[in-house]
Amino acid sequence: MEKKRILTGDRPTGKLHIGHYFGSLKKRIELQESGEYDPYILIADVQALTDNFNNPEKVRKNVREVAIDYLSCRNRPK
């Protein structure tokens, strides 16, 4: 059976918060864990630079923070 593909992500304009978890991250985890989907999750840093052109270091820092948040949100083993 071929898995369906999903492409989704976030702009790293600031730290993720509880709203991100309940609004999108939780569902992404469920889709990934279902085994039916092949998810591609991106951090849209180039898009974030359009709003933060004069402060690229802020974007670099936020990319690291968002990546850490993504990694920390996985489901616990069953």
N, CA and C atoms as a LAMMPS dump frame, in Angstrom:
ITEM: TIMESTEP
0
ITEM: NUMBER OF ATOMS
234
ITEM: BOX BOUNDS ff ff ff
-5.0000000000000000e+02 5.0000000000000000e+02
-5.0000000000000000e+02 5.0000000000000000e+02
-5.0000000000000000e+02 5.0000000000000000e+02
ITEM: ATOMS id mol type element x y z
1 1 1 N 0.833 -1.175 0
2 1 2 C 0 0 0
3 1 3 C 0.888 1.252 0
4 2 1 N 0.615 2.147 -0.911
5 2 2 C 1.371 3.388 -0.987
6 2 3 C 0.806 4.398 0.009
7 3 1 N 1.709 5.014 0.761
8 3 2 C 1.275 6.001 1.745
9 3 3 C 0.931 7.328 1.064
10 4 1 N -0.011 8.04 1.654
11 4 2 C -0.329 9.388 1.193
12 4 3 C 0.739 10.325 1.738
13 5 1 N 1.046 11.376 0.984
14 5 2 C 2.05 12.338 1.427
15 5 3 C 1.382 13.6 1.95
16 6 1 N 2.009 14.166 2.964
17 6 2 C 1.532 15.419 3.549
18 6 3 C 2.717 16.37 3.614
19 7 1 N 2.512 17.612 3.18
20 7 2 C 3.516 18.661 3.316
21 7 3 C 2.908 19.764 4.171
22 8 1 N 3.568 20.074 5.277
23 8 2 C 3.094 21.106 6.187
24 8 3 C 4.288 21.704 6.914
25 9 1 N 4.066 22.789 7.612
26 9 2 C 5.155 23.396 8.351
27 9 3 C 4.739 24.695 9.019
28 10 1 N 5.733 25.376 9.552
29 10 2 C 5.509 26.637 10.254
30 10 3 C 6.569 27.644 9.856
31 11 1 N 6.216 28.912 9.975
32 11 2 C 7.191 29.994 9.809
33 11 3 C 7.829 30.238 11.173
34 12 1 N 9.141 30.293 11.249
35 12 2 C 9.811 30.485 12.533
36 12 3 C 9.889 31.964 12.932
37 13 1 N 8.749 32.566 13.193
38 13 2 C 8.72 33.981 13.563
39 13 3 C 8.754 34.182 15.069
40 14 1 N 8.69 33.103 15.817
41 14 2 C 8.738 33.163 17.272
42 14 3 C 8.643 31.758 17.824
43 15 1 N 8.689 31.659 19.138
44 15 2 C 8.613 30.344 19.776
45 15 3 C 7.226 29.742 19.588
46 16 1 N 7.186 28.422 19.487
47 16 2 C 5.899 27.734 19.443
48 16 3 C 5.289 27.778 20.841
49 17 1 N 3.969 27.659 20.896
50 17 2 C 3.265 27.721 22.173
51 17 3 C 2.174 26.66 22.204
52 18 1 N 1.453 26.594 23.285
53 18 2 C 0.442 25.547 23.488
54 18 3 C -0.624 25.567 22.378
55 19 1 N -0.895 26.739 21.846
56 19 2 C -1.843 26.831 20.732
57 19 3 C -1.361 26.092 19.503
58 20 1 N -0.052 26.141 19.244
59 20 2 C 0.504 25.376 18.124
60 20 3 C 0.31 23.879 18.357
61 21 1 N 0.527 23.455 19.603
62 21 2 C 0.389 22.03 19.895
63 21 3 C -1.032 21.543 19.617
64 22 1 N -2.014 22.212 20.212
65 22 2 C -3.394 21.766 20.032
66 22 3 C -3.957 22.126 18.666
67 23 1 N -3.407 23.161 18.033
68 23 2 C -3.906 23.591 16.731
69 23 3 C -3.38 22.793 15.559
70 24 1 N -2.146 22.282 15.652
71 24 2 C -1.605 21.552 14.506
72 24 3 C -0.635 20.428 14.859
73 25 1 N 0.23 20.622 15.832
74 25 2 C 1.258 19.613 16.103
75 25 3 C 0.671 18.277 16.541
76 26 1 N -0.33 18.311 17.381
77 26 2 C -0.951 17.071 17.863
78 26 3 C -1.508 16.259 16.693
79 27 1 N -2.174 16.914 15.767
80 27 2 C -2.738 16.218 14.607
81 27 3 C -1.63 15.674 13.701
82 28 1 N -0.54 16.441 13.545
83 28 2 C 0.588 15.954 12.743
84 28 3 C 1.162 14.676 13.337
85 29 1 N 1.274 14.638 14.652
86 29 2 C 1.789 13.448 15.324
87 29 3 C 0.853 12.265 15.069
88 30 1 N -0.45 12.481 15.204
89 30 2 C -1.422 11.41 14.978
90 30 3 C -1.33 10.876 13.551
91 31 1 N -1.21 11.767 12.569
92 31 2 C -1.104 11.333 11.175
93 31 3 C 0.174 10.546 10.936
94 32 1 N 1.272 11.006 11.526
95 32 2 C 2.551 10.318 11.378
96 32 3 C 2.501 8.932 12.012
97 33 1 N 1.939 8.852 13.21
98 33 2 C 1.897 7.592 13.947
99 33 3 C 0.904 6.597 13.348
100 34 1 N -0.042 7.073 12.536
101 34 2 C -1.051 6.18 11.953
102 34 3 C -0.446 5.186 10.965
103 35 1 N 0.688 5.543 10.373
104 35 2 C 1.31 4.675 9.38
105 35 3 C 0.721 4.811 7.995
106 36 1 N -0.312 5.627 7.837
107 36 2 C -0.96 5.812 6.543
108 36 3 C -0.34 6.946 5.731
109 37 1 N 0.463 7.773 6.383
110 37 2 C 0.969 8.976 5.74
111 37 3 C 2.486 9.048 5.802
112 38 1 N 3.038 9.685 4.808
113 38 2 C 4.462 9.968 4.735
114 38 3 C 4.597 11.486 4.859
115 39 1 N 4.754 11.999 6.092
116 39 2 C 4.736 13.445 6.286
117 39 3 C 6.077 14.115 5.982
118 40 1 N 5.998 15.269 5.382
119 40 2 C 7.143 16.14 5.176
120 40 3 C 6.818 17.435 5.918
121 41 1 N 7.598 17.72 6.945
122 41 2 C 7.335 18.887 7.776
123 41 3 C 8.51 19.839 7.632
124 42 1 N 8.2 21.088 7.291
125 42 2 C 9.27 22.039 7.036
126 42 3 C 9.202 23.237 7.974
127 43 1 N 10.333 23.884 8.089
128 43 2 C 10.421 25.154 8.804
129 43 3 C 10.723 26.19 7.725
130 44 1 N 9.762 27.049 7.453
131 44 2 C 9.829 27.973 6.319
132 44 3 C 10.662 29.204 6.655
133 45 1 N 11.985 28.997 6.759
134 45 2 C 12.852 30.098 7.176
135 45 3 C 12.998 31.177 6.112
136 46 1 N 13.007 30.818 4.848
137 46 2 C 13.122 31.837 3.797
138 46 3 C 11.89 32.73 3.805
139 47 1 N 10.723 32.15 3.994
140 47 2 C 9.501 32.948 4.067
141 47 3 C 9.535 33.88 5.282
142 48 1 N 10.072 33.416 6.398
143 48 2 C 10.161 34.256 7.595
144 48 3 C 11.094 35.438 7.383
145 49 1 N 12.075 35.279 6.5
146 49 2 C 12.993 36.391 6.231
147 49 3 C 12.298 37.567 5.556
148 50 1 N 11.175 37.329 4.893
149 50 2 C 10.471 38.45 4.259
150 50 3 C 9.994 39.453 5.3
151 51 1 N 9.634 38.978 6.483
152 51 2 C 9.192 39.864 7.564
153 51 3 C 10.343 40.306 8.461
154 52 1 N 11.461 39.612 8.406
155 52 2 C 12.584 39.875 9.304
156 52 3 C 13.88 40.079 8.525
157 53 1 N 13.785 40.739 7.394
158 53 2 C 14.932 40.921 6.51
159 53 3 C 16.105 41.58 7.226
160 54 1 N 15.829 42.528 8.093
161 54 2 C 16.889 43.247 8.792
162 54 3 C 17.38 42.54 10.048
163 55 1 N 16.8 41.377 10.357
164 55 2 C 17.191 40.667 11.57
165 55 3 C 17.266 39.15 11.302
166 56 1 N 18.179 38.73 10.418
167 56 2 C 18.253 37.297 10.091
168 56 3 C 18.66 36.42 11.275
169 57 1 N 19.386 36.989 12.24
170 57 2 C 19.779 36.193 13.411
171 57 3 C 18.554 35.738 14.194
172 58 1 N 17.523 36.575 14.248
173 58 2 C 16.273 36.193 14.919
174 58 3 C 15.676 34.961 14.246
175 59 1 N 15.692 34.951 12.914
176 59 2 C 15.149 33.807 12.172
177 59 3 C 15.986 32.562 12.45
178 60 1 N 17.327 32.685 12.419
179 60 2 C 18.195 31.532 12.703
180 60 3 C 17.9 30.951 14.081
181 61 1 N 17.784 31.82 15.068
182 61 2 C 17.495 31.362 16.433
183 61 3 C 16.143 30.672 16.494
184 62 1 N 15.144 31.263 15.851
185 62 2 C 13.802 30.682 15.886
186 62 3 C 13.744 29.349 15.152
187 63 1 N 14.528 29.174 14.092
188 63 2 C 14.571 27.888 13.386
189 63 3 C 15.04 26.801 14.349
190 64 1 N 16.1 27.079 15.1
191 64 2 C 16.592 26.102 16.079
192 64 3 C 15.521 25.792 17.128
193 65 1 N 14.869 26.837 17.637
194 65 2 C 13.835 26.661 18.663
195 65 3 C 12.664 25.83 18.141
196 66 1 N 12.214 26.117 16.93
197 66 2 C 11.086 25.37 16.352
198 66 3 C 11.491 23.917 16.119
199 67 1 N 12.7 23.68 15.64
200 67 2 C 13.168 22.304 15.425
201 67 3 C 13.196 21.529 16.742
202 68 1 N 13.676 22.165 17.796
203 68 2 C 13.691 21.512 19.112
204 68 3 C 12.268 21.22 19.571
205 69 1 N 11.367 22.172 19.373
206 69 2 C 9.968 21.963 19.754
207 69 3 C 9.352 20.812 18.968
208 70 1 N 9.616 20.748 17.661
209 70 2 C 9.099 19.645 16.846
210 70 3 C 9.567 18.305 17.407
211 71 1 N 10.854 18.215 17.686
212 71 2 C 11.419 16.95 18.173
213 71 3 C 10.873 16.554 19.538
214 72 1 N 10.517 17.535 20.339
215 72 2 C 10.038 17.224 21.689
216 72 3 C 8.551 16.864 21.726
217 73 1 N 7.844 16.984 20.625
218 73 2 C 6.388 16.762 20.612
219 73 3 C 5.97 15.351 20.221
220 74 1 N 6.882 14.474 19.991
221 74 2 C 6.463 13.156 19.52
222 74 3 C 5.68 12.407 20.596
223 75 1 N 4.874 11.457 20.148
224 75 2 C 4.091 10.649 21.086
225 75 3 C 5.012 9.766 21.913
226 76 1 N 4.556 9.437 23.087
227 76 2 C 5.297 8.511 23.942
228 76 3 C 5.051 7.081 23.435
229 77 1 N 5.992 6.189 23.677
230 77 2 C 5.801 4.787 23.241
231 77 3 C 4.539 4.199 23.878
232 78 1 N 3.882 3.333 23.115
233 78 2 C 2.637 2.704 23.613
234 78 3 C 2.951 1.437 24.356
